Amino acid sequence: MKKIKLDNFELKVIINSLNEMRSKLLNQNKETDIIDELLLKYINVLEK
C-alpha cells in the first residue's frame, strides 16, 4: 500500500470534494457506500 502525505488543507479539499460527489449521487438516487467509507476514513485522519 502506498501512502501520501497531506496537510490539513489538502485533506479538507478531498473531504469537501467527496461530500459534493456524495450529494450528487444522492440527488440521482445512486449508491454512496464507497464515498461514505472514504469520507469516514479521511474525517478520522483529520481528527487525529
GIUR-V565646 format. One record per residue. N is the residue number from 1. RES is the residue in three letters. D_CENTER is the distance of its C-alpha to the mean C-alpha in Angstrom with 2 decimals. Layout:
n->(N:N)
res->(RES:RES)
d_center->(D_CENTER:D_CENTER)
This chain:
n->(1:2:3:4:5:6:7:8:9:10:11:12:13:14:15:16:17:18:19:20:21:22:23:24:25:26:27:28:29:30:31:32:33:34:35:36:37:38:39:40:41:42:43:44:45:46:47:48)
res->(MET:LYS:LYS:ILE:LYS:LEU:ASP:ASN:PHE:GLU:LEU:LYS:VAL:ILE:ILE:ASN:SER:LEU:ASN:GLU:MET:ARG:SER:LYS:LEU:LEU:ASN:GLN:ASN:LYS:GLU:THR:ASP:ILE:ILE:ASP:GLU:LEU:LEU:LEU:LYS:TYR:ILE:ASN:VAL:LEU:GLU:LYS)
d_center->(18.47:17.67:15.86:14.88:15.54:13.37:14.74:13.22:13.28:11.41:8.64:8.68:8.83:5.72:3.98:6.83:6.75:4.05:6.12:9.08:8.82:8.69:11.62:13.43:13.38:14.65:17.27:18.38:18.63:16.53:14.67:11.01:11.30:9.35:6.24:7.16:7.79:4.81:3.33:6.94:7.42:5.78:7.42:10.37:10.78:10.91:13.45:15.66)
